[in-house]
């Protein structure tokens, strides 16, 4: 049975109290951000406290949906009907998003203060982060192409604006390029959507999955939608814009962007393929192949990177490649294989989001504290900056997929899926990717453990910044051991029972 | 189960110690030291409690699901608790030693934090109840030892660290692949549940052999089986307590223990024998024993010679596993403990010579026995044990190995053992001769390379007492071999379980 087919069931409608909670989660961060535009927070504790209601609402929503099952809601706007669907996947992504956003926002308070950012652009950070959060939340719960479009555009424009905030030439160039790519991606998306609307007369995913038949129109539409999303998700070979953007942006912005924003495009892509292209095995293998190349090429670029931020950004390109393995492992495979791959993919996504945000924050601490941004210049830092390095190390454990971490458990599941599905190629990709990741991440320690380097001068940073990063890194580790509970919520999933 | 908290508490002791040590400031010497020693003592007590409980027939197990079809399992069984006992005993002495050794050196917080993590991983390895859990701690061990290997931060140390990682991470990946494939084939295999793989049927045997080879490649890296041993001599740049830990308990033993688990508790001894896997183990371990002994003979640095000696000695364990029969099992398991005690002693002694007198090369040891009699006595005990002279513990291991070889119908292996003993003698006796019978600076001829006079005794008490304690334990394990709870007696108990005697 198609999980989205339950949408007609009245009993599973959102209750008014749940509606209120969902609205709070969607618009609360944006409101908070607007308040902060005029009254920017100066203490990390203030930011954390202000965000607490949103976190509490998220927790309550997660608990309710986990206990009582998926809910849906719709809103009629004249001819158009917006459909929202809250299942296990949506609430877990919500929880992940709010956790990363809260940690990043708290980190950002300390960052703005210690990096002495100009106050006007820095104040705009808050509403834009809020808008980003709203866009992401909309994407996670949207069940029709129009809602998805609204979420995608809100998120994308906020992300571009965040990238432009530093105002330096480098940031402007990278940000404008990002804007151009985002617009091209949106254009492709709109074309795809109008093709589907013209051919089948509806935009809700469940309905489309039911009525759309394979054919030239559907294929073209899915291809257009996919091209736009692949560009936005910076999937190889469309990844070139990512590293300059991350290199120039402020650290909390990079953290949120790498952890959540590019994942959003991947999530939509996967949902669309499972619903609209369930039998396209050859195309799925093509996507898997692109992912494999991303793993290898991203790894090599990260290995050769001189700058710290660059290294972390290229690492994102490689890690997204693992996610693309979901397509060949989910599409056209047996039930057992798909179940393993489904869990492995989401676990990897969550682990990477937490670890990558933590790693960006650790890098931010290192760069702010030493004033240096190249790997070789950080020689000997381990004596003076143990905490950021520890965070970097813990995040690295997840990214390398070493135990105990979400990355490891995810790799365990993906390997198992590949063996069961007899798709041997991906085993090689996972193994090579692990080696490459270890190779480029341990370069950091090779330099920082060097005791014979000249000593740098260090600035003291607020402890709270490092604690936020540590929190995320530890969450990524812990998720590897207690993965059973969240993974059970993912079942039943979008495509099958 | 009533005793579920014990394995968890034992593991948590070291993990908590590591966390607190990381949280303490670098200057807090007293707090860190008390924390270190307190945790070591508590852990030793908890392990002792579990040993007593197992003796009375209690069970200690705890588990929870991690992801689809796989669980995290901690379970204390007779075999695992042997290794746990060794690691907690040696952790205490190595910690004491390291406190003295690293006096006034930088980065002690980092060192002791990762030191505790390393011991936590070793304990996890010994208490792991299935391959998945084993793998988790096996990789944790790799990660937690890296900062210890590169601790000095010199170019040489950093290069050694890179080599170490290259070997161990590749090995870990091989092991992961093997374990995942076995999981797909046979589900979550718990240690101590027999015959699962044998029940798969003959058509799977070629694949099982292939997976065994892949996993031995993974475990062989840490066990330092030739030709996968290259990282070990290089890792000698680490501080002496780290070397003692790597060689006696943590890394090489984790590999050897993994091989023991794989043969006895995953494949089962009958199936391994039937598939000719044991023959392969015998061949590779015999090769390692002889090759590494020859290489040891050629080393002029004291620590390098000890390193190659480790490569050779650890393969006795693998040889014992490879021989089919309860006597060789007894030899393998008791050697797991015996070698740990002896090797820790030897590395402590090497560290003492280096710290007190600045001696690193063997030809600088002339007459050192008269300057540092207690250390040299301990060294002599360890060296004679390695050669296998009665009544030391080394003799017991070799005796049972010889009996096992005959029992398994491979009497030619006695020639290998004899040759290895001769080689051991050839590379240890000259050191003893230099220590005791050559005139040196102690007799007024020449000078020590870098004499430091660290304490009222021949060297600092922190360095001396742990050395003497491990030497005494290795002597006692030999003298009291037939007493209850001796390594030999406990190994016999495990062997009788394996073979259902």
Interface residues (C-beta under 8 A of the other chain):
Chain A: X339 X340 X343 X347 X380 X382 X383 X386 X390 X393 X397 X402 X403 X404 X408 X409 X411 X412 X413 X415 X416 X419 X420 X427 X431 X434 X435 X438 X442 X445 X446 X449 X450 X451 X452 X480 X481 X482 X483 X484 X487
Chain B: X22 X64 X65 X66 X67 X68 X70 X72 X106 X107 X109 X110 X132 X135 X136 X137 X139 X140 X142 X143 X146 X147 X150 X152 X153 X154 X155 X158 X161 X162 X165 X169 X170 X172 X173 X176 X177 X180 X181 X183 X184
